[in-house]
Amino acid sequence: MRKILITNDDGIEAGGIVRLAEAASEFGQVWVIAPDDQRSAASHSITLRQGIRVWERDFPVPRVKAFACDGQPADCVRIGTLNIVPGGADCIMSGINYGYNVAADLQYSATVGAALEGSFQKVHSIAFSEGALELHEVTDFYLRDIMAQLIDKKTDEWQIWNVNFPACELAKCKGVLWDTRPSHKGFYRDRYSSKVLADGSRKYMVDGIPSFDCEEGTDLWAMHNHYVSVGIVRNLG
């Protein structure tokens, strides 16, 4: 039986990781090892100068063994493959992230970073993301079929599958685009809002503006045009 390790960057209590574990449990034995809280935009960071605490906890999917971790998503993959899953995992799945992981912004994503860590550990890895809306029709319709097609479809070394589901009603989804490529442009146009604090220092808060200005055939174009995007991401380091 396949051994599947699942993590995310939204935290172990996020709804997306529960839905991913439910789908994955049809394809093998599942372990969930995920951060105890939000770790978005942590990229591929790992913990080096302090210990990492891991503890078993209840999880709402039957027969899934679950652990919370106070480290980063990539830590979850490393500890899971090296110490927790007996003999190591056969497949690593990261997600389902709340928000797209597309375009040049992939370099910030801890969802993708965790999957890339899986590839570094020589484990077949897949990242799943969807639009940051409580609209799951497209994801829930296509997830199991895409998972079935990708779970044994190996990439080259240092590569992962990256799957994004558009935030639209199922009736508006145009289908699946395979072999999309990451857009060279970012999903967000960067900017920061700021305010002056009482001590005279200035506090900045990221306040990016979403943009779908991109080339046809890219992952970002697919989201804007209501396609599911399935593509390969290479190590961005």
C-alpha positions as CSV (number, residue, x, y, z in Angstrom):
1,M,0.0,0.0,0.0
2,R,1.2,3.5,-0.8
3,K,2.4,5.6,2.1
4,I,1.3,9.2,1.6
5,L,2.6,12.1,3.7
6,I,0.4,15.3,3.7
7,T,1.4,18.8,4.9
8,N,0.4,22.4,4.3
9,D,1.2,26.0,5.3
10,D,-2.2,27.1,6.5
11,G,-2.0,25.0,9.6
12,I,-3.3,21.6,10.6
13,E,-6.8,22.9,11.4
14,A,-7.3,24.4,7.9
15,G,-10.2,22.9,5.9
16,G,-8.0,22.3,2.9
17,I,-5.8,19.8,4.5
18,V,-8.8,17.8,5.7
19,R,-10.3,17.7,2.2
20,L,-6.9,16.6,0.8
21,A,-6.5,13.9,3.3
22,E,-10.0,12.6,2.6
23,A,-9.2,12.3,-1.1
24,A,-5.8,10.8,-0.5
25,S,-7.0,8.1,1.8
26,E,-8.6,6.4,-1.2
27,F,-5.1,5.9,-2.6
28,G,-3.1,4.7,0.3
29,Q,-2.2,5.0,4.0
30,V,-2.1,8.7,5.0
31,W,0.0,10.5,7.6
32,V,-0.6,14.2,8.2
33,I,2.2,16.3,9.6
34,A,1.5,20.0,9.5
35,P,2.3,23.2,11.2
36,D,0.3,24.1,14.4
37,D,-0.5,27.5,12.9
38,Q,-0.3,29.7,9.8
39,R,3.0,29.5,8.0
40,S,2.1,31.1,4.6
41,A,5.0,32.7,2.6
42,A,7.6,30.8,4.6
43,S,8.9,29.5,1.3
44,H,11.4,26.6,1.7
45,S,12.7,27.7,5.1
46,I,13.7,25.1,7.7
47,T,14.5,25.3,11.4
48,L,18.2,25.0,12.2
49,R,19.0,26.6,15.6
50,Q,16.3,25.3,17.8
51,G,14.5,22.0,18.4
52,I,11.3,21.2,16.6
53,R,8.3,20.0,18.7
54,V,6.0,17.4,17.2
55,W,2.9,15.9,18.9
56,E,0.2,13.6,17.9
57,R,-3.3,15.0,17.7
58,D,-6.9,14.1,16.7
59,F,-7.8,14.5,13.0
60,P,-11.3,14.3,11.5
61,V,-10.5,11.7,8.8
62,P,-10.7,8.1,9.8
63,R,-7.5,6.0,9.8
64,V,-5.2,9.0,9.3
65,K,-2.4,9.4,11.8
66,A,-1.9,13.1,12.4
67,F,0.8,15.2,14.0
68,A,1.2,19.0,14.6
69,C,4.6,20.6,14.4
70,D,5.9,24.0,15.6
71,G,8.3,24.2,12.7
72,Q,7.9,25.1,9.1
73,P,6.1,23.1,6.3
74,A,9.5,21.9,5.0
75,D,10.4,20.8,8.5
76,C,7.2,18.7,8.5
77,V,8.3,17.0,5.3
78,R,11.8,16.3,6.5
79,I,10.8,15.0,9.9
80,G,8.0,13.0,8.3
81,T,10.1,11.3,5.7
82,L,13.1,10.7,7.9
83,N,11.6,9.9,11.3
84,I,7.8,9.4,11.4
85,V,6.5,7.5,8.3
86,P,7.9,4.0,8.6
87,G,10.4,3.4,5.8
88,G,9.6,6.9,4.3
89,A,6.8,8.1,2.2
90,D,6.0,7.1,-1.4
91,C,4.2,10.3,-2.2
92,I,4.1,13.8,-0.6
93,M,1.1,16.1,-1.1
94,S,1.0,19.7,0.1
95,G,-2.2,21.7,0.4
96,I,-4.9,22.3,-0.4
97,N,-3.6,25.9,0.0
98,Y,-6.1,28.7,0.6
99,G,-5.0,31.0,-2.4
100,Y,-3.3,30.4,-5.7
101,N,0.3,29.3,-5.9
102,V,1.2,30.5,-9.4
103,A,3.5,32.7,-11.4
104,A,6.7,34.2,-10.1
105,D,5.2,34.4,-6.6
106,L,5.8,30.6,-6.3
107,Q,9.2,31.4,-4.8
108,Y,7.4,32.7,-1.6
109,S,5.0,29.7,-1.2
110,A,5.5,27.3,1.7
111,T,3.0,25.0,0.0
112,V,5.3,24.7,-3.0
113,G,8.4,24.9,-0.7
114,A,7.2,21.8,1.2
115,A,6.6,19.9,-2.0
116,L,10.1,20.9,-3.3
117,E,11.5,19.6,0.0
118,G,9.8,16.3,-0.8
119,S,11.6,16.2,-4.2
120,F,14.9,16.9,-2.4
121,Q,14.2,13.9,-0.3
122,K,13.7,12.0,-3.5
123,V,10.0,11.5,-2.9
124,H,7.4,12.1,-5.6
125,S,5.6,15.3,-4.6
126,I,2.5,17.3,-5.6
127,A,1.3,20.7,-4.5
128,F,-2.4,21.6,-4.5
129,S,-3.9,25.1,-4.3
130,E,-7.2,26.9,-4.9
131,G,-8.6,30.4,-4.9
132,A,-8.9,32.2,-1.6
133,L,-12.7,32.0,-1.5
134,E,-15.0,29.7,0.2
135,L,-15.9,28.2,-3.2
136,H,-14.8,24.6,-3.6
137,E,-16.9,23.3,-6.4
138,V,-14.2,23.0,-9.0
139,T,-11.6,21.6,-6.5
140,D,-14.0,18.9,-5.2
141,F,-15.1,17.9,-8.7
142,Y,-11.6,17.5,-10.2
143,L,-9.4,16.6,-7.1
144,R,-9.7,12.9,-7.0
145,D,-9.4,12.4,-10.8
146,I,-6.2,14.6,-11.0
147,M,-4.8,12.9,-7.9
148,A,-5.3,9.5,-9.6
149,Q,-3.5,10.7,-12.7
150,L,-0.6,12.2,-10.9
151,I,0.0,10.0,-7.9
152,D,2.2,7.6,-9.9
153,K,3.2,10.0,-12.7
154,K,6.8,10.7,-11.7
155,T,8.6,13.9,-12.6
156,D,12.3,14.3,-13.3
157,E,14.6,14.8,-10.3
158,W,14.1,18.1,-8.4
159,Q,10.7,18.7,-9.9
160,I,7.1,18.6,-8.5
161,W,3.6,18.7,-9.9
162,N,1.8,22.0,-9.1
163,V,-2.0,22.0,-9.3
164,N,-4.2,25.1,-9.0
165,F,-8.0,25.1,-9.0
166,P,-9.8,28.3,-10.1
167,A,-12.2,30.2,-7.8
168,C,-15.3,29.9,-9.9
169,E,-18.5,27.9,-10.0
170,L,-18.2,24.5,-11.5
171,A,-20.5,25.5,-14.4
172,K,-18.0,28.2,-15.4
173,C,-14.9,26.0,-15.3
174,K,-13.6,25.2,-18.8
175,G,-11.7,22.1,-17.9
176,V,-8.1,21.2,-17.2
177,L,-5.0,22.7,-18.8
178,W,-2.1,20.3,-18.6
179,D,1.6,21.3,-18.9
180,T,1.0,25.0,-18.0
181,R,4.1,27.0,-17.1
182,P,4.6,29.5,-14.3
183,S,4.1,33.1,-15.5
184,H,7.3,35.2,-15.3
185,K,5.1,38.0,-13.9
186,G,3.9,38.0,-10.3
187,F,0.3,37.4,-9.3
188,Y,0.5,40.5,-7.1
189,R,1.8,44.0,-7.9
190,D,3.9,44.7,-4.8
191,R,3.2,47.6,-2.5
192,Y,3.2,48.4,1.2
193,S,0.9,50.6,3.3
194,S,2.6,52.3,6.2
195,K,1.9,54.3,9.3
196,V,4.0,56.2,11.8
197,L,4.0,54.7,15.3
198,A,4.1,56.6,18.6
199,D,7.9,56.2,18.9
200,G,8.4,57.8,15.5
201,S,9.3,54.5,13.7
202,R,7.3,53.5,10.7
203,K,5.3,50.2,10.3
204,Y,4.9,48.7,6.9
205,M,2.2,46.2,5.9
206,V,2.2,44.3,2.6
207,D,-0.8,45.3,0.5
208,G,-0.3,43.8,-3.0
209,I,-2.8,44.3,-5.8
210,P,-3.8,41.1,-7.7
211,S,-3.0,41.2,-11.4
212,F,-3.9,38.7,-14.2
213,D,-1.7,40.4,-16.8
214,C,0.1,37.3,-18.2
215,E,0.8,35.2,-21.2
216,E,-1.6,32.5,-22.6
217,G,-0.6,29.0,-21.5
218,T,0.7,30.1,-18.1
219,D,-0.7,29.0,-14.7
220,L,-1.9,32.5,-14.0
221,W,-3.7,32.8,-17.4
222,A,-5.5,29.5,-16.6
223,M,-6.8,30.9,-13.3
224,H,-8.1,34.0,-14.9
225,N,-9.8,32.1,-17.6
226,H,-11.4,29.5,-15.3
227,Y,-9.2,26.4,-16.1
228,V,-7.7,24.0,-13.7
229,S,-3.9,24.3,-14.1
230,V,-1.6,21.3,-13.9
231,G,2.1,21.9,-14.5
232,I,5.6,21.1,-13.4
233,V,7.7,23.3,-11.1
234,R,11.5,23.0,-10.9
235,N,13.6,23.9,-8.0
236,L,13.6,27.7,-7.9
237,G,16.7,28.0,-5.7
